[in-house]
Amino acid sequence: MTARKMDNQTLDEIMDNMLSSVIDSKSHVFGIVEDTRSEYENLRVELEEVKVQVVEKIENTARLDLLARTAKQRLTEVDQNYMKYTNSEIKAAYYIAQNIQEDFLLSLKEEKVLIHKRKELECKLQTLLEKLQRAELIISRISIVLNYLNTDFEQVSHLLEDTKQRQQFGLQVLHAKEEERLKLSREIHDGPAQTLASILMRSDFLIKTYRQRPQEDARKELSDMKEQVRNALGEVRRIIYDLRPMALEDLGLVSALNKYFKSLEYHNHIEIKFENYGYENRSLNSKIEVAIFRLIQEAVQNACKHANPSTIFVKIEFFRNKINLLIKDDGVGFPVELRQSENSFGLTGMKERVELLNGHFKIESIINVGTTIQIDLEIKTENEVELEI
């Protein structure tokens, strides 16, 4: 027993040292991410300015090219009929043609420089974006390790026999929690955060150029920005709702899904057909209801975001010890094998949630036809042992 306590104490000391090191590493990586994101936003603003300059320079070059052609024609006419013109007129024709040609060549050179600069900025932005994605992946993995090291192993040790079992138990629970956190962070990053970054960039650009732009263009730009803010607010409210669907506790699973589908129909302008069989006579564990709600929510949201469907069909069948889910859309479809090989977050999260429920997950998709998801869950009744989800 003494040796076992000593082993646990030694392990705790090692983990404390690892914890400090991981915290420092996470702070360092996070600082790099923030610096990179700041550089990325600055480059985006600079790129937009260069794009405007390119357009203006192309228009100026085209104008000078037209003037140069006109001056050249004038010079040709003077050369062919020089007896009709005075020396001063001939010199003026040569002088104008030469100056316009020089201005044209200079503008053409500046145009090429700006185009080259635009391409360089686009390449730098792409490189920075890839760095950001890799750094965010590292942070998410560090977070998993950090949460794992922060776990109170003393209580778990009474239930588990050895270090290997302790690791498997902790990682399984933490992995499920971290997947939810990572999903939420990605939704915020890809939704409201991107929208707000775009608004910030457009506002900076508008401030720098508003004197040079017509008043009507400025009004339109502000109107577009207002619409972006409205959409971002709606996305934030959706994410808050997704964190905990309060209607699920108040109304029950079917009524909560009906309310959720109506909200999606309104905001996404699609039709969602919902059917359920056998729910009236069922009393489900609250954790099972939350799990079913999350699975359907993930499948429907994926369809709305990526499939561009006109109709989504959802069906739930309740049996004594089994629940069948069917989510089908008429969207663009995708190669299932390719998406799985790319470790799609949405599909992976759904599959893992189903596996935690000891269920079966099947997905079929045909390009330009649609996607079908089938989920079969083996469940226990209220008086049976409660499932850990």
ZIJOQUI-V830182 format. One record per residue. N is the residue number from 1. RES is the residue in one letter. NEAR is the number of other C-alpha atoms within 8 Angstrom. D_CENTER is the distance of its C-alpha to the mean C-alpha in Angstrom with 1 decimal. Layout:
n=(N N)
res=(RES RES)
near=(NEAR NEAR)
d_center=(D_CENTER D_CENTER)
//
This chain:
n=(1 2 3 4 5 6 7 8 9 10 11 12 13 14 15 16 17 18 19 20 21 22 23 24 25 26 27 28 29 30 31 32 33 34 35 36 37 38 39 40 41 42 43 44 45 46 47 48 49 50 51 52 53 54 55 56 57 58 59 60 61 62 63 64 65 66 67 68 69 70 71 72 73 74 75 76 77 78 79 80 81 82 83 84 85 86 87 88 89 90 91 92 93 94 95 96 97 98 99 100 101 102 103 104 105 106 107 108 109 110 111 112 113 114 115 116 117 118 119 120 121 122 123 124 125 126 127 128 129 130 131 132 133 134 135 136 137 138 139 140 141 142 143 144 145 146 147 148 149 150 151 152 153 154 155 156 157 158 159 160 161 162 163 164 165 166 167 168 169 170 171 172 173 174 175 176 177 178 179 180 181 182 183 184 185 186 187 188 189 190 191 192 193 194 195 196 197 198 199 200 201 202 203 204 205 206 207 208 209 210 211 212 213 214 215 216 217 218 219 220 221 222 223 224 225 226 227 228 229 230 231 232 233 234 235 236 237 238 239 240 241 242 243 244 245 246 247 248 249 250 251 252 253 254 255 256 257 258 259 260 261 262 263 264 265 266 267 268 269 270 271 272 273 274 275 276 277 278 279 280 281 282 283 284 285 286 287 288 289 290 291 292 293 294 295 296 297 298 299 300 301 302 303 304 305 306 307 308 309 310 311 312 313 314 315 316 317 318 319 320 321 322 323 324 325 326 327 328 329 330 331 332 333 334 335 336 337 338 339 340 341 342 343 344 345 346 347 348 349 350 351 352 353 354 355 356 357 358 359 360 361 362 363 364 365 366 367 368 369 370 371 372 373 374 375 376 377 378 379 380 381 382 383 384 385 386 387 388 389)
res=(M T A R K M D N Q T L D E I M D N M L S S V I D S K S H V F G I V E D T R S E Y E N L R V E L E E V K V Q V V E K I E N T A R L D L L A R T A K Q R L T E V D Q N Y M K Y T N S E I K A A Y Y I A Q N I Q E D F L L S L K E E K V L I H K R K E L E C K L Q T L L E K L Q R A E L I I S R I S I V L N Y L N T D F E Q V S H L L E D T K Q R Q Q F G L Q V L H A K E E E R L K L S R E I H D G P A Q T L A S I L M R S D F L I K T Y R Q R P Q E D A R K E L S D M K E Q V R N A L G E V R R I I Y D L R P M A L E D L G L V S A L N K Y F K S L E Y H N H I E I K F E N Y G Y E N R S L N S K I E V A I F R L I Q E A V Q N A C K H A N P S T I F V K I E F F R N K I N L L I K D D G V G F P V E L R Q S E N S F G L T G M K E R V E L L N G H F K I E S I I N V G T T I Q I D L E I K T E N E V E L E I)
near=(4 5 6 7 8 8 8 8 8 8 8 8 8 8 9 9 8 9 11 8 8 11 9 8 8 11 8 8 10 9 8 8 11 8 8 11 10 8 8 11 10 8 10 10 11 8 11 9 9 11 9 8 9 11 8 8 11 10 8 9 12 8 8 12 10 8 9 12 8 8 12 9 8 9 12 8 8 11 7 6 8 9 5 5 9 8 6 6 8 12 8 8 12 9 8 9 12 8 8 12 11 8 9 12 8 8 11 10 8 9 12 8 8 11 9 8 9 11 8 8 10 9 8 8 11 8 8 11 9 8 9 11 8 8 10 9 8 8 11 9 8 10 10 11 9 11 9 10 10 7 7 6 7 6 7 9 10 7 6 8 8 7 6 6 9 13 8 8 8 10 9 8 8 11 9 8 8 10 9 8 8 9 9 9 8 8 10 11 9 8 10 13 9 9 11 10 9 8 11 8 11 9 8 9 11 10 7 7 8 9 6 5 8 8 6 6 8 11 8 8 9 8 8 8 10 8 8 10 11 8 8 12 9 8 10 10 8 8 11 8 9 7 6 6 9 7 9 12 7 6 9 9 10 9 10 12 9 9 8 8 9 9 8 10 11 8 6 7 7 11 8 11 8 8 7 10 7 9 9 4 5 7 6 8 9 6 8 9 11 10 10 8 10 8 10 10 8 10 10 10 8 10 13 10 7 6 13 9 13 9 10 15 11 12 10 11 11 12 7 5 8 10 12 11 13 12 14 11 14 14 13 12 13 9 9 9 6 7 10 10 7 6 8 9 7 8 9 10 9 10 9 8 11 13 10 8 11 8 11 9 11 7 9 8 12 11 9 8 10 15 14 11 13 11 12 11 12 10 8 9 10 9 4 6 6 7 7 3 8)
d_center=(51.8 52.2 50.6 47.6 47.1 47.5 44.8 42.4 43.3 42.7 39.4 38.4 39.5 37.5 34.4 35.0 35.2 32.0 30.3 31.3 30.2 26.7 26.3 27.4 25.1 22.1 23.2 23.8 20.4 18.7 21.0 20.0 16.3 17.2 19.6 17.3 14.7 17.7 19.0 15.9 16.0 19.8 19.5 17.2 20.0 22.6 21.2 21.3 24.8 25.9 24.7 26.9 29.7 29.5 29.9 32.8 34.4 34.3 35.9 38.5 39.3 39.8 42.1 44.1 44.3 45.9 48.3 49.2 50.1 52.2 53.9 54.6 56.2 58.3 59.4 60.4 62.4 64.2 64.9 66.4 68.5 69.1 72.7 71.3 69.4 70.6 69.6 67.4 65.5 65.0 63.8 61.4 60.0 59.4 58.0 55.5 54.4 54.0 52.0 49.6 49.1 48.4 45.9 44.2 44.0 42.6 39.9 39.1 38.8 36.6 34.4 34.0 33.2 30.5 28.9 29.1 27.5 24.6 24.1 24.3 21.7 19.3 20.1 19.8 16.3 15.2 17.1 15.7 12.0 13.3 15.2 12.4 10.6 14.1 15.1 12.3 13.4 16.9 16.5 15.3 18.3 20.6 19.7 20.8 24.0 24.6 24.4 26.6 29.1 29.2 30.3 33.9 35.6 39.1 38.6 36.8 39.7 42.1 40.3 39.4 42.0 40.6 37.8 36.1 36.0 34.7 31.8 30.9 31.1 29.1 26.3 26.0 25.6 23.4 21.1 20.6 20.0 17.6 15.5 15.2 14.5 11.8 10.1 10.7 9.5 6.0 6.2 7.9 6.0 2.9 6.1 9.5 9.1 7.8 10.4 13.0 12.7 13.3 16.1 17.6 17.7 19.2 21.7 22.8 23.3 25.2 27.4 28.4 29.2 30.3 34.0 33.7 31.9 33.6 33.4 32.0 29.0 28.4 28.6 26.1 23.6 24.1 23.9 20.5 19.3 20.9 19.0 15.6 16.9 18.1 14.8 13.1 16.1 15.8 12.3 13.8 16.8 15.1 13.4 17.0 18.5 16.4 17.7 21.2 22.3 25.7 27.0 27.1 29.8 31.7 31.7 31.1 28.6 29.6 29.8 26.5 24.8 26.8 25.6 21.9 22.3 24.1 21.3 18.8 21.5 22.0 18.4 17.4 20.9 21.4 24.2 23.9 27.2 27.9 31.0 32.3 35.6 37.6 35.5 38.4 40.6 38.0 37.5 34.3 33.4 30.8 28.5 28.7 27.8 24.7 23.7 24.4 22.5 19.3 19.8 20.2 17.4 14.9 16.5 16.7 13.2 12.1 14.8 13.9 10.3 11.4 15.2 16.3 19.3 22.3 23.5 22.3 25.2 25.3 28.4 29.6 33.0 34.7 37.6 39.7 37.8 34.9 31.9 30.4 27.0 26.1 22.9 23.3 21.6 22.9 19.7 19.1 19.2 18.1 20.1 20.1 21.6 19.1 16.0 18.0 19.0 15.5 15.2 12.4 11.3 12.0 15.3 16.3 16.0 17.9 20.5 21.1 21.6 24.0 25.8 26.3 28.0 30.2 28.9 28.1 24.9 25.0 22.6 23.9 22.2 23.9 22.5 23.1 24.7 22.2 21.1 23.3 22.6 25.8 26.1 29.5 30.1 33.4 34.0 36.9 38.7 38.9 42.1 40.7 39.0 35.7 32.6 30.3 26.7)
//
